[in-house]
Amino acid sequence: MNKRFYLSTQKDRNAEAIPLLEALKTRGWDRTFDWAGREASSDSEYADLAVAEIAGIRDADVVIVILPGGRGTHVEIGAALAMGKSIILHAPNRKVLESPYPCAFHYHPTVKLLFSEQLDVERVLACIIR
């Protein structure tokens, strides 16, 4: 069975993750849920999307977070932590982690922090492919 991942980032930054998504796919990884093309306009559609995103996190072997994220990114981090998932958190710098104030969950022992101005695909892959 292929390894599975969930990607969390700001919706309008999904294109930035394409090189990582392609690299994971070529290495046999499956994305558990692709929220990028999903739109919701009613309460029930938002509810369905929330259920699907949580299921995607549950079904993942690892959750990859690219900061800065959107409104749901930290909810996804919290869900992943509560489910005991491995988390790779990529940020351009430490300032992103501290603005507007530090978040203790970024430093949880199951979170692997990576910093580089541009998404460092090789470093992310090195954290999850063994």
Biotite code that builds the C-alpha atoms (Angstrom):
import biotite.structure as struc

atoms = struc.array([
    struc.Atom([0.000, 0.000, 0.000], chain_id="A", res_id=1, res_name="MET", atom_name="CA", element="C"),
    struc.Atom([1.243, 3.468, -0.870], chain_id="A", res_id=2, res_name="ASN", atom_name="CA", element="C"),
    struc.Atom([2.045, 5.964, 1.841], chain_id="A", res_id=3, res_name="LYS", atom_name="CA", element="C"),
    struc.Atom([-0.507, 8.750, 2.214], chain_id="A", res_id=4, res_name="ARG", atom_name="CA", element="C"),
    struc.Atom([-0.170, 12.455, 2.966], chain_id="A", res_id=5, res_name="PHE", atom_name="CA", element="C"),
    struc.Atom([-2.396, 15.428, 3.641], chain_id="A", res_id=6, res_name="TYR", atom_name="CA", element="C"),
    struc.Atom([-1.308, 18.898, 2.521], chain_id="A", res_id=7, res_name="LEU", atom_name="CA", element="C"),
    struc.Atom([-2.325, 21.943, 4.537], chain_id="A", res_id=8, res_name="SER", atom_name="CA", element="C"),
    struc.Atom([-1.713, 25.498, 3.379], chain_id="A", res_id=9, res_name="THR", atom_name="CA", element="C"),
    struc.Atom([-3.520, 28.652, 2.370], chain_id="A", res_id=10, res_name="GLN", atom_name="CA", element="C"),
    struc.Atom([-5.859, 27.892, -0.519], chain_id="A", res_id=11, res_name="LYS", atom_name="CA", element="C"),
    struc.Atom([-4.340, 30.469, -2.851], chain_id="A", res_id=12, res_name="ASP", atom_name="CA", element="C"),
    struc.Atom([-0.854, 29.048, -2.207], chain_id="A", res_id=13, res_name="ARG", atom_name="CA", element="C"),
    struc.Atom([-1.638, 25.545, -3.441], chain_id="A", res_id=14, res_name="ASN", atom_name="CA", element="C"),
    struc.Atom([0.221, 26.207, -6.725], chain_id="A", res_id=15, res_name="ALA", atom_name="CA", element="C"),
    struc.Atom([3.419, 26.772, -4.721], chain_id="A", res_id=16, res_name="GLU", atom_name="CA", element="C"),
    struc.Atom([3.157, 23.158, -3.560], chain_id="A", res_id=17, res_name="ALA", atom_name="CA", element="C"),
    struc.Atom([2.929, 21.627, -7.047], chain_id="A", res_id=18, res_name="ILE", atom_name="CA", element="C"),
    struc.Atom([6.618, 20.591, -7.195], chain_id="A", res_id=19, res_name="PRO", atom_name="CA", element="C"),
    struc.Atom([6.210, 18.812, -3.851], chain_id="A", res_id=20, res_name="LEU", atom_name="CA", element="C"),
    struc.Atom([2.947, 17.189, -4.914], chain_id="A", res_id=21, res_name="LEU", atom_name="CA", element="C"),
    struc.Atom([4.552, 15.912, -8.108], chain_id="A", res_id=22, res_name="GLU", atom_name="CA", element="C"),
    struc.Atom([7.636, 14.631, -6.285], chain_id="A", res_id=23, res_name="ALA", atom_name="CA", element="C"),
    struc.Atom([5.479, 12.729, -3.799], chain_id="A", res_id=24, res_name="LEU", atom_name="CA", element="C"),
    struc.Atom([3.330, 11.261, -6.552], chain_id="A", res_id=25, res_name="LYS", atom_name="CA", element="C"),
    struc.Atom([6.352, 9.994, -8.497], chain_id="A", res_id=26, res_name="THR", atom_name="CA", element="C"),
    struc.Atom([7.583, 8.321, -5.305], chain_id="A", res_id=27, res_name="ARG", atom_name="CA", element="C"),
    struc.Atom([4.300, 6.462, -4.830], chain_id="A", res_id=28, res_name="GLY", atom_name="CA", element="C"),
    struc.Atom([2.629, 8.710, -2.267], chain_id="A", res_id=29, res_name="TRP", atom_name="CA", element="C"),
    struc.Atom([-1.133, 9.344, -2.402], chain_id="A", res_id=30, res_name="ASP", atom_name="CA", element="C"),
    struc.Atom([-2.847, 12.563, -1.358], chain_id="A", res_id=31, res_name="ARG", atom_name="CA", element="C"),
    struc.Atom([-5.715, 11.731, 0.984], chain_id="A", res_id=32, res_name="THR", atom_name="CA", element="C"),
    struc.Atom([-7.822, 14.749, 0.068], chain_id="A", res_id=33, res_name="PHE", atom_name="CA", element="C"),
    struc.Atom([-7.360, 17.522, -2.479], chain_id="A", res_id=34, res_name="ASP", atom_name="CA", element="C"),
    struc.Atom([-9.273, 20.519, -1.182], chain_id="A", res_id=35, res_name="TRP", atom_name="CA", element="C"),
    struc.Atom([-7.780, 22.973, -3.707], chain_id="A", res_id=36, res_name="ALA", atom_name="CA", element="C"),
    struc.Atom([-10.553, 22.736, -6.282], chain_id="A", res_id=37, res_name="GLY", atom_name="CA", element="C"),
    struc.Atom([-13.404, 22.498, -3.808], chain_id="A", res_id=38, res_name="ARG", atom_name="CA", element="C"),
    struc.Atom([-15.841, 25.337, -3.391], chain_id="A", res_id=39, res_name="GLU", atom_name="CA", element="C"),
    struc.Atom([-18.586, 25.607, -0.816], chain_id="A", res_id=40, res_name="ALA", atom_name="CA", element="C"),
    struc.Atom([-21.413, 28.091, -0.692], chain_id="A", res_id=41, res_name="SER", atom_name="CA", element="C"),
    struc.Atom([-23.893, 26.676, 1.813], chain_id="A", res_id=42, res_name="SER", atom_name="CA", element="C"),
    struc.Atom([-23.758, 25.465, 5.379], chain_id="A", res_id=43, res_name="ASP", atom_name="CA", element="C"),
    struc.Atom([-24.172, 21.844, 4.295], chain_id="A", res_id=44, res_name="SER", atom_name="CA", element="C"),
    struc.Atom([-21.411, 22.135, 1.679], chain_id="A", res_id=45, res_name="GLU", atom_name="CA", element="C"),
    struc.Atom([-19.051, 23.624, 4.283], chain_id="A", res_id=46, res_name="TYR", atom_name="CA", element="C"),
    struc.Atom([-19.981, 20.813, 6.673], chain_id="A", res_id=47, res_name="ALA", atom_name="CA", element="C"),
    struc.Atom([-19.245, 18.198, 3.999], chain_id="A", res_id=48, res_name="ASP", atom_name="CA", element="C"),
    struc.Atom([-15.910, 19.857, 3.261], chain_id="A", res_id=49, res_name="LEU", atom_name="CA", element="C"),
    struc.Atom([-14.969, 19.916, 6.943], chain_id="A", res_id=50, res_name="ALA", atom_name="CA", element="C"),
    struc.Atom([-15.794, 16.212, 7.307], chain_id="A", res_id=51, res_name="VAL", atom_name="CA", element="C"),
    struc.Atom([-13.747, 15.379, 4.192], chain_id="A", res_id=52, res_name="ALA", atom_name="CA", element="C"),
    struc.Atom([-10.753, 17.383, 5.389], chain_id="A", res_id=53, res_name="GLU", atom_name="CA", element="C"),
    struc.Atom([-10.756, 15.694, 8.802], chain_id="A", res_id=54, res_name="ILE", atom_name="CA", element="C"),
    struc.Atom([-11.046, 12.292, 7.082], chain_id="A", res_id=55, res_name="ALA", atom_name="CA", element="C"),
    struc.Atom([-8.094, 13.251, 4.874], chain_id="A", res_id=56, res_name="GLY", atom_name="CA", element="C"),
    struc.Atom([-6.012, 14.010, 7.957], chain_id="A", res_id=57, res_name="ILE", atom_name="CA", element="C"),
    struc.Atom([-7.156, 10.790, 9.641], chain_id="A", res_id=58, res_name="ARG", atom_name="CA", element="C"),
    struc.Atom([-6.218, 8.719, 6.582], chain_id="A", res_id=59, res_name="ASP", atom_name="CA", element="C"),
    struc.Atom([-2.784, 10.324, 6.168], chain_id="A", res_id=60, res_name="ALA", atom_name="CA", element="C"),
    struc.Atom([0.501, 8.907, 7.357], chain_id="A", res_id=61, res_name="ASP", atom_name="CA", element="C"),
    struc.Atom([1.951, 12.410, 7.498], chain_id="A", res_id=62, res_name="VAL", atom_name="CA", element="C"),
    struc.Atom([0.519, 15.933, 7.418], chain_id="A", res_id=63, res_name="VAL", atom_name="CA", element="C"),
    struc.Atom([2.570, 18.495, 5.525], chain_id="A", res_id=64, res_name="ILE", atom_name="CA", element="C"),
    struc.Atom([1.911, 22.120, 6.448], chain_id="A", res_id=65, res_name="VAL", atom_name="CA", element="C"),
    struc.Atom([3.165, 25.023, 4.359], chain_id="A", res_id=66, res_name="ILE", atom_name="CA", element="C"),
    struc.Atom([3.019, 28.341, 6.194], chain_id="A", res_id=67, res_name="LEU", atom_name="CA", element="C"),
    struc.Atom([1.742, 30.938, 6.075], chain_id="A", res_id=68, res_name="PRO", atom_name="CA", element="C"),
    struc.Atom([-1.522, 29.087, 6.036], chain_id="A", res_id=69, res_name="GLY", atom_name="CA", element="C"),
    struc.Atom([-5.157, 29.960, 5.813], chain_id="A", res_id=70, res_name="GLY", atom_name="CA", element="C"),
    struc.Atom([-7.857, 30.055, 8.459], chain_id="A", res_id=71, res_name="ARG", atom_name="CA", element="C"),
    struc.Atom([-8.211, 26.281, 8.527], chain_id="A", res_id=72, res_name="GLY", atom_name="CA", element="C"),
    struc.Atom([-4.506, 25.476, 8.610], chain_id="A", res_id=73, res_name="THR", atom_name="CA", element="C"),
    struc.Atom([-4.201, 25.629, 12.377], chain_id="A", res_id=74, res_name="HIS", atom_name="CA", element="C"),
    struc.Atom([-7.374, 23.602, 12.809], chain_id="A", res_id=75, res_name="VAL", atom_name="CA", element="C"),
    struc.Atom([-5.769, 20.964, 10.581], chain_id="A", res_id=76, res_name="GLU", atom_name="CA", element="C"),
    struc.Atom([-2.583, 21.092, 12.665], chain_id="A", res_id=77, res_name="ILE", atom_name="CA", element="C"),
    struc.Atom([-4.656, 20.621, 15.824], chain_id="A", res_id=78, res_name="GLY", atom_name="CA", element="C"),
    struc.Atom([-6.574, 17.702, 14.339], chain_id="A", res_id=79, res_name="ALA", atom_name="CA", element="C"),
    struc.Atom([-3.327, 16.068, 13.216], chain_id="A", res_id=80, res_name="ALA", atom_name="CA", element="C"),
    struc.Atom([-1.806, 16.515, 16.675], chain_id="A", res_id=81, res_name="LEU", atom_name="CA", element="C"),
    struc.Atom([-4.910, 15.074, 18.342], chain_id="A", res_id=82, res_name="ALA", atom_name="CA", element="C"),
    struc.Atom([-4.726, 12.052, 16.034], chain_id="A", res_id=83, res_name="MET", atom_name="CA", element="C"),
    struc.Atom([-1.035, 11.501, 16.737], chain_id="A", res_id=84, res_name="GLY", atom_name="CA", element="C"),
    struc.Atom([0.041, 12.193, 13.152], chain_id="A", res_id=85, res_name="LYS", atom_name="CA", element="C"),
    struc.Atom([3.557, 13.114, 12.111], chain_id="A", res_id=86, res_name="SER", atom_name="CA", element="C"),
    struc.Atom([3.627, 16.716, 10.986], chain_id="A", res_id=87, res_name="ILE", atom_name="CA", element="C"),
    struc.Atom([6.137, 18.524, 8.811], chain_id="A", res_id=88, res_name="ILE", atom_name="CA", element="C"),
    struc.Atom([5.766, 22.267, 9.088], chain_id="A", res_id=89, res_name="LEU", atom_name="CA", element="C"),
    struc.Atom([7.554, 24.338, 6.421], chain_id="A", res_id=90, res_name="HIS", atom_name="CA", element="C"),
    struc.Atom([7.848, 28.092, 6.877], chain_id="A", res_id=91, res_name="ALA", atom_name="CA", element="C"),
    struc.Atom([9.902, 30.737, 5.109], chain_id="A", res_id=92, res_name="PRO", atom_name="CA", element="C"),
    struc.Atom([11.379, 31.886, 8.436], chain_id="A", res_id=93, res_name="ASN", atom_name="CA", element="C"),
    struc.Atom([10.816, 31.859, 12.205], chain_id="A", res_id=94, res_name="ARG", atom_name="CA", element="C"),
    struc.Atom([9.059, 35.225, 12.070], chain_id="A", res_id=95, res_name="LYS", atom_name="CA", element="C"),
    struc.Atom([6.078, 33.521, 10.384], chain_id="A", res_id=96, res_name="VAL", atom_name="CA", element="C"),
    struc.Atom([5.772, 31.266, 13.451], chain_id="A", res_id=97, res_name="LEU", atom_name="CA", element="C"),
    struc.Atom([5.706, 34.245, 15.799], chain_id="A", res_id=98, res_name="GLU", atom_name="CA", element="C"),
    struc.Atom([3.356, 36.592, 13.942], chain_id="A", res_id=99, res_name="SER", atom_name="CA", element="C"),
    struc.Atom([1.066, 37.844, 15.289], chain_id="A", res_id=100, res_name="PRO", atom_name="CA", element="C"),
    struc.Atom([2.229, 35.786, 18.299], chain_id="A", res_id=101, res_name="TYR", atom_name="CA", element="C"),
    struc.Atom([3.946, 32.429, 18.872], chain_id="A", res_id=102, res_name="PRO", atom_name="CA", element="C"),
    struc.Atom([1.834, 29.282, 18.693], chain_id="A", res_id=103, res_name="CYS", atom_name="CA", element="C"),
    struc.Atom([2.940, 26.538, 21.094], chain_id="A", res_id=104, res_name="ALA", atom_name="CA", element="C"),
    struc.Atom([1.606, 23.846, 18.774], chain_id="A", res_id=105, res_name="PHE", atom_name="CA", element="C"),
    struc.Atom([4.250, 24.667, 16.165], chain_id="A", res_id=106, res_name="HIS", atom_name="CA", element="C"),
    struc.Atom([6.793, 23.348, 18.676], chain_id="A", res_id=107, res_name="TYR", atom_name="CA", element="C"),
    struc.Atom([4.999, 20.153, 19.671], chain_id="A", res_id=108, res_name="HIS", atom_name="CA", element="C"),
    struc.Atom([7.421, 17.182, 19.745], chain_id="A", res_id=109, res_name="PRO", atom_name="CA", element="C"),
    struc.Atom([5.722, 15.497, 16.769], chain_id="A", res_id=110, res_name="THR", atom_name="CA", element="C"),
    struc.Atom([6.179, 18.570, 14.565], chain_id="A", res_id=111, res_name="VAL", atom_name="CA", element="C"),
    struc.Atom([9.281, 18.718, 12.377], chain_id="A", res_id=112, res_name="LYS", atom_name="CA", element="C"),
    struc.Atom([10.113, 22.358, 11.597], chain_id="A", res_id=113, res_name="LEU", atom_name="CA", element="C"),
    struc.Atom([11.754, 23.297, 8.293], chain_id="A", res_id=114, res_name="LEU", atom_name="CA", element="C"),
    struc.Atom([12.714, 26.811, 7.237], chain_id="A", res_id=115, res_name="PHE", atom_name="CA", element="C"),
    struc.Atom([13.591, 28.167, 3.799], chain_id="A", res_id=116, res_name="SER", atom_name="CA", element="C"),
    struc.Atom([12.315, 31.119, 1.791], chain_id="A", res_id=117, res_name="GLU", atom_name="CA", element="C"),
    struc.Atom([11.142, 28.847, -1.040], chain_id="A", res_id=118, res_name="GLN", atom_name="CA", element="C"),
    struc.Atom([9.497, 25.478, -0.462], chain_id="A", res_id=119, res_name="LEU", atom_name="CA", element="C"),
    struc.Atom([12.412, 23.052, -0.091], chain_id="A", res_id=120, res_name="ASP", atom_name="CA", element="C"),
    struc.Atom([11.023, 19.894, -1.688], chain_id="A", res_id=121, res_name="VAL", atom_name="CA", element="C"),
    struc.Atom([14.159, 17.837, -1.035], chain_id="A", res_id=122, res_name="GLU", atom_name="CA", element="C"),
    struc.Atom([14.166, 18.632, 2.686], chain_id="A", res_id=123, res_name="ARG", atom_name="CA", element="C"),
    struc.Atom([10.488, 17.767, 3.010], chain_id="A", res_id=124, res_name="VAL", atom_name="CA", element="C"),
    struc.Atom([11.040, 14.493, 1.176], chain_id="A", res_id=125, res_name="LEU", atom_name="CA", element="C"),
    struc.Atom([14.062, 13.704, 3.360], chain_id="A", res_id=126, res_name="ALA", atom_name="CA", element="C"),
    struc.Atom([11.814, 13.957, 6.429], chain_id="A", res_id=127, res_name="CYS", atom_name="CA", element="C"),
    struc.Atom([9.256, 11.459, 5.186], chain_id="A", res_id=128, res_name="ILE", atom_name="CA", element="C"),
    struc.Atom([10.914, 9.098, 2.716], chain_id="A", res_id=129, res_name="ILE", atom_name="CA", element="C"),
    struc.Atom([13.153, 6.535, 4.325], chain_id="A", res_id=130, res_name="ARG", atom_name="CA", element="C"),
])
